[in-house]
Amino acid sequence: MDRNQTFLAVIPARGGSKGIPRKNIIDLKGKPLIGYTIEAAKKSRYLDYIMVSTDDEEIAAVARACGAEVPFLRPAALAADTSRTIDAIVHTVKTLESLGKRFDHLVLLQPTQPLRTAEDIDGAIERYLDAGGVGLVSVSEAENHPILIRSIEGDRLKPLLSVSSTCRRQDMPAYYRVNGCIYINPIGEVDERLSFNDNPLPYIMEKSHSVDIDELSDLALAAWYLEQNR
């Protein structure tokens, strides 16, 4: 691997949270939620700089205690409920560049996926480089097969896919969902038009590594997986 290529990891963690208050630093098996992502990033063989983008002093303090860099706080205007992640990332990259810190590639790691491992991060980076730096997004196999999903128009069901659902489950083609764990792009692609979820290169992850903490039930599931792995 070309070690002249440098990788910036950004972990976006704003202070506000609707579903679970103070979600990014809530306790999960004795560790703040964001600590799992920082720990995995620190174990990566390829990440050169691990930074948390936050508007919140308490989150910044927790992130620093876990070993991440927080050289500045995110403006409040980029941390509202309606704020886009890409705008916070653009601000982060530009501010770092103004401080003399420049990198070749961005690795976006959301803190709400605590079961993602350093091996997942490094595997994604290697796949990304092998593909020539094509924008990458991690995915896991969809739990609910889209061949069985319906919308309702008027009083009738309408299938999502225009194919027959009369087949055995094991014969259904595999479909994947964006799991939010890992996004990788060249720094030169990072601007307000970039949609991380639309990156074309897939990195397939285990479902058990892809738990997204959105509700308290997700926190309980993550705790269960951590207990099993222990």
N, C-alpha and C positions, 0 to 999 in steps of 0.2 A: 504493500500500500504506500502511496506517495504521501510522506509525512510533511511535505510542503503545503499540503492542503489543510487549512485550519477550520475548526468547527466551533461555532458559538451555540451554546444551548441556552434557550430562554424558557423560563417557567413563568407563565402569566398567572398572577394570583391577586385579584382585586379584593378589597375588604368587604364589599357588599355581597350578600348571598340571600336569595329568596327562600329556597327550599330548606336548607340547613344553615342557621345563623353561624357566622364565623367558620364556614365549612372548611376553608383551606388549612386551618390550623386546629381543627377538631381532633380530639384524641382517638386514635385507632390502635388498639392493643399496646398502649403505653407510649405511642409516638405521634407527634402531630402529622396530620395527613400529608402535608407538603414534604415532610421529612423523607417519606418513601421515595418520592421522585428525585429529590436531591441526592439521596443515598445511591440510587441506581445510576444517576448521572455521574457521580463521583467515581463509581467503579468502572465506568466505561473506559476503554483503552484509547478512544479517539477524541473525546471532547476536550477542547482546550480552555474554555472559559464557560462557567456555569453561573448564570445570572437569573435572579428572580425580579420580574417586573411587577411592582405593586404600588398602590397609592397609600398603603396602610403601614404605620410605624410598627405596630405590634407584629404584623406578618413579616416585615423587614427584619425585625430583631430575631424572630424564630428562624427565618431563613438563614441569617448569618450564623446563628448558633448551630445550625445543621451543616454549615460549610459552604453555603452559596454566597456569591457576591451580590450586593445590593448597593451599587455606587451612587444611585439617585432614586428618587421616588417618581412614580408615574403621575402626571397631572390629573387632577380630579375629573376633568372633562373627558378623559380617556378611561375612566373607571366607573361610569354610570351603568345602569341596567341595560341601556340601549347601545352602549359602546361596542364597537367591533374589535375582536382580537387583533385583526390585521393592523388597525390603526395604532394600537399599543405596541405592536411589534415594530412597525415602521419608526415610531418615536424612539424605541429602544435602540435600534440599529443606528439611526442618525445621531443620537446622543452619544453613543459609544464611539462613533467615528469622530465626533467633535472632541472627544477625550483622547484621541489617538489610538483607539482600539479598533482594528479592522480585521475582518475574518472573511473566508471564502464561502462558507456554507452556514446556513441556519438550521438548527435542530430545535423544533418546537415541542416541548413536553408539558402537557397539561397536568396540573397537580391532582386532579380528580381521578386519575387512573393509578392507584398505588401499587398494583400488582405487576406492572410492567418492570422488567428486569434489565440489568446492564447487558445481558446477552441479547435481549430483544433490541436494545438501542444499537449495539455494535453490529448485530446481524442486519439491521435496517441500513446502517451507514455503509456496510460492505455491499449490500445489494444496490444501493444508490450509486456508489462509485463504479461498480461493475457495469451499470447501465449508462454510464457517462454523465451522471449528474442530472438525470431526469427527476422532476419533482415527485417525491414519494409520500405515500400515506399508508399508515398501518390499517389493516382490516382483519376481521375475524368472521368465521362463517355465521351467517344469519340464523338466529334461533328460530324465528318464525318465517317459514318459507313463503316467498311472495306469490307462489302459485296458488296459495290458499287465502290470500288477502283480498278483501272485497271493499269497495266503496258502495254507498247507497245513493242512487239517483232517483228522486221521486220515491216510489215504494218498491224499487227493484234493486237487487244486488248487481254490481258491475265488477268483474274481475280486474285485478291490477294488470295481469298478463293475459295476452290474447292466445292462450294455449289451453289445451284440455288438462284438467287436474285429475283425470281418471288414470292414475298410475300409482305404483307403490312408492312410498316415501323414499326408499333406498334407490329408486330409479330417477328421482327428481334431480335435475342439474343443481350443482352447488351455486349458491349466491352468497355474497359477502357484504358486510356493512362496514362503513368507516367507524372505527372504534375510538378515535380521538387520542390514542396513546402516543403516536410518533408522526411528525411531519418533517420532511427535509426538503430544503430548496437552496439553490445557489443564492447568495446574498444579492446578486445583481437582479434577481427576479422579485425581490421583496419591495413591493410598493402597494399603494392603496387598491390596486386592481386585482391583486392576487387572492385567490380563493384556495385555502389550504385543503379543504375537503375535496376539491376537484383535481388535486394532483393525480397524474395518470398512472404512476408506477405503484403497484401494490406490494406491501410487505405483509404476509399472512402470519398472524399471531394466534396462539392458543386462546380459546374462549376464557379459560380460567385466568388469563393474564389481562383480560380486557374489561374487567368490572369498572363501570363508570359511576362515581359517587354523586348521585343527584338527590336521593331520598334516604331516609334513615334505614330503610330495608336494604339499600345497596351497601351501606356501612356494615350492617350485620353480615351480609354475604361476603364482603371482603375480609371481615374478621374471621369468618368460618374458613375461608381458603387459607389465610395466614396460619390458622391453627393446624389445618391439615398438613401444610408444608413444613411446619415446625416439627 
